[in-house]
Amino acid sequence: MDEQRRNLLLGASALLANATLQSACASSQPRSPAAPPPPTPPPTQGNGKPGDFDFLQGSWRIHNRKLNDATKQWDEFAGESTCWSILNGVASIEELRIPARNFAGMGLRLLDVTSGVWTDYWANAKNASLAGGRSGPQKQGQ
């Protein structure tokens, strides 16, 4: 992969991480006395550790299968994925390309080292909006 694309992806992941941090900071700001505090979710404890996604590092050719609910037939298509582990293993970046679907996207996984919980974020190249924020302990095969 060329250096310019790598730098672009690393920069984009930094922006995603910064947006996540700003969102977390904004949610921790004091609220107006008139507004009741939101309910506190139960703490989630995971067993995540730095480097959990290091096995994904590299460039991959992937084969996708998606079951069509209407026809009950498998739709199969090829894709490519390039993954990096950064920040001493507490962050993982994935670029996904599926030419047959005219799709490109980017994933960012971040580890909260205090709780051991990984959070997944995704950005689609068509609308560049950040999605996800799915958190939870990672289990084998998930």
C-alpha positions, 0 to 999 in steps of 0.5 A, a space after each residue: 500500500 502506498 504511503 499516502 493512503 496509509 497516512 490518510 487512514 492513520 489521520 482518519 483514525 486519529 480524527 475518529 478517536 478525537 471525535 470519540 474523546 470529545 463526545 466522551 468529554 462532552 457527556 461528562 460536563 455538568 448538566 443543568 440543575 433542572 435536567 435530571 442526570 441520565 441513568 447510569 448503565 451497569 459497568 461493563 467489564 471485559 477481558 480485552 487487552 492490547 494486541 487482541 486484534 494484532 492477528 488481523 494485521 496485513 492485507 487480506 483477500 476476503 470472500 463474503 457470503 450474505 444470505 438473501 432472506 427472500 430467496 434463501 440463496 447465498 450472495 457471494 462476493 470478493 473483497 479486500 481488507 488492510 489492517 494495522 495495529 497502532 498505539 501499542 495495540 490499543 487501537 486497530 484500523 481496518 480499511 475494507 474494499 468491496 469493488 463488486 458492491 462499489 463499497 469502501 469503509 474504515 473500521 476503528 477498534 479502541 480498547 478502554 484499558 481500564 475496563 478491558 472493553 473494546 469499542 467498534 466504530 465504522 465509517 462508510 466512504 459514501 457518506 463519511 459518517 461515523 457509526 457504531 460505538 458498539 462496546 462489549 467484551 470480545 469473545 472468541 469468534 465474535 
